Amino acid sequence: MLFLLPDFYKMEHLIEDLPVLDGSEACETFTVSKDQDTGKKRKLYIESYGCQMNFSDSEIVASILHKEGFDTTSEIQLADVVFLNTCSIREKAEQTVRNRLTQINTLKKQKPDLLVGILGCMAERLKSKWLEEERIVDLVAGPDAYRDLPKLIEQVDEGEKAVNTFLSREETYADISPVRLNSNGVTAFISIMRGCDNMCTFCVVPFTRGRERSRDPHSIVAEAKDLFERGYREVTLLGQNVDSYKWSSEENNKSLLEKKGINEVVNFAGLLEMVAQVNPLLRVRFSTSHPKDITDDVLYTMARYENICKYIHLPVQSGNSRILELMNRGYTQEWYLNKVKRIREILGEDCGLSSDMITGFCSETEEEHQDTLSLMNQVQFDFAYMFFYSERPGTLAAKKYPDDVPEEVKKRRLQEIIQLQTRHSLQRNRLDVGKVHQVLIEGYSKKSTDFLQGRNSANKVIVFPKEDFTKGQYIDVLVHDCTGATLLGKGVH
């Protein structure tokens, strides 16, 4: 879960405080690179904005540049190169990056040789315009161009500006072992695929991250094994739409087919099983699922393995079928509710369920807004990321539909959604009071070193007295109280 952080603090500080996530803020969250001192000559500082995929990409960037003579630093004043890994999902997210560049400009005046680069989705959307609009930007690289960063940095060192926003149909960075930035040493992300083929009309991702392509499952399993051997106890498999994961030796690795004379095909259910079998002590999560694509095979695989967490992020976006059709989501309200019913039939009522919701989409009426509230009442999500619609240049919605819902109406409807979700989050958490939950300890509580915190299978944060427990340990916790955001309990010996 990601939050907007004031004054450039790290994301952990707010986890125990917020029951729901206003997506207009959540998409602007960022984390910074850790301190890594292996004697390299130059220092790299990265700020990662937006989704978990961006955070994972920054770890790939750090790994590529570490081999080229860079250590990472958490102090921007010590950096030789500053990268902002950007998000383009909302106008406000882009404005946050521009404001940050204004601050960095002050530092560059003091350090004229400081190299400033823009990575990620904003880089892909605006391309070379960055060099014209923001004079302090020296380098622009899209999500598929990170292998080219050493050459791009060399161009800047030689006095040129550097741009690469080429979108690949093959790049998955499967052979790169990421440098774990800001890691707690317990949980880690593994990117399993890149890009997206779903042309949701409101979304820029297909234009900024390109077409869908899946990573070799054996490289994913190898990364999971390596993380487990290094002490990590939870991995999250990342993709824009993990349910679309599909890899075959014939399509993706013809040399393997030639050597073995077989065609191996792995879908997402198969991949989940492969990772779950790495070790029963390795928890497995995944994000994000598309409602139209998640299958019973995935749900039954989740049910079969105790170490696959019983939590699904299933973005609905709207509770009205007409709006869903305008959004090109590929399902109706009824279909979505039936999918939720199926999830709870197979995985039980305790399965954690979260969502994304957009209010005020083009032509949305008051009655259609009420349909979203009605769906929320029927599902009762554990938490949600909530947005009011922000038109993004280049999307199908921007080309086809007028953004005709007044902003004050959008904001009022968003507040109604937030208030309802706040009630649902508290109601769902109250159902966990009096129950014993298995918790993977991730570290100290954000409010006191006398307490530890971790998450249960349903992705809920649980805080409990430290006693003699340690980070990375699995323990049972009896929950005795809750807030809308956090479960409170005591370890069971």
Buried (B, 14 or more C-beta within 10 A) or exposed (E): BBBBBEEEEEBBEBBBEBBBBBBBBBBBBBBBBBEBEEEBEBBBBBBBBBBBBBBBBBBBBBBBBBEBEBBBBBEBEEBBBBBBBBBBBBEBBBEBBEEBBEEBBEBBEEEEEBBBBBBBBBBBBBBEEBBEEBEBBBBBBBBBBBBBBBEBBEBBEEEEBBBBBEBBEEBBBBEBBBBBBBBBBBBBBBBBBBBBEBEBBBBBBBBBBBEBBBBBBBBBBBBBBEBBEEEBBBBBBBBBBBBBBBBBBEEBBEEBBEEEEEEBEBBBBBBBBBBBBBBEEBBBBBBBBBBBBBBEBBBEBBBEBEBBBBBBBBBBBBBBBBBBBBBBBBBBBEBBBEBBEBBBEBBEEBBBBBBBBBBBBBBBEEEBBBBBBEBBEEBBBBBBBBBBBBBBEEBBBBEEBEBEBEEEBBBBBBBBBBEBBBBBBBEBBBBBBEEEBBBBBBBBBBEEEEBBBBBBBBBBBBBBBBEEBEBBBEBEBBBEEBBBBBBBBEBEE
